[in-house]
């Protein structure tokens, strides 16, 4: 599991990002580390590509089940992901 608090050396709150933006950044960085594209995510999770784009753009709308599947796929800790920043 990637611990995204270790990945980043800076405080998100100092960057004036809201929780949705922070989660989106965490997803993008984890995808980059895993060398996965949005299409890879869509295929692996059996989501349509437009649905995948929507879920990554606004991760706060993910169901718990979808968030868990996504976190498992890109090696994020689900508890830390859903916990408010």
N, C-alpha and C positions, 0 to 999 in steps of 0.2 A: 504493500500500500504506500502510495505517495503521501507524505505529510506536507501539505501545501504551506503550512506555517514555516516549515524548514526551507522550502524552495525560495520563499521571498525574504529578502533581507530588509524590507521596509514595511512600514505600517500603512495598511490600506486606508485607514481613516484619514491619514495625512494627505491622501491623494483625492479626497473629496468624492469618493465613489460610493454609490449606494449598494445595498446588499445584492441586488440583481446584477449590477455591473461587476461586483467582486466575484460572484459565482460564475458569471460568464467568462471572466478572465481566468479563473481557476480551471474551468473546463477546457478553455483553449490551450492553456499551458500544459495541462495533463495530456491532451490530445497530441500536442507537439512532441512531448517527451515520449509518448507511445508511438509516434509517427503515424497517427491515424487521421484520416480526413473525415469530413462530415458524411461523405458517402459511405465510408467504412463503418461509421457509427450506425447509419441508417440500415445498412445490410445486416450488421451484427445483431441489432435489436429488433429487426423486422418492422422498422418504421418507414413510412414513405419519406422521401428526401425533403419535401416541403414541411412535413411534420417535424422532422429532425431539426431543420433550420429554425422553426418556431420555438421548439423546446430549448435549443441552445441559446437563442436570442433572449428568451425570457425564462430562465430556469426556475423562477419562483412559481411558475405554473405547473411544474412537473408533479405528477402524483408521487406518493412515497414509493410505490412499486417501480415507476419509471426512473425515479432518482436513484433508487438502489441498483437497478440494472445498469444505468449509465455509470455510476460510481464503480461498480464491480468491473465493468469493461475497461475503464480508463484508470483503474487502481487508485481511486480516491476513497477516503474514509467517509462513509455515509453520515455518520454522526457529526463529524466536523463540517461536512458539506451543508447539512440542513440547519445546523446551529447558526443563529444570527451572528453576523460579524459585528 
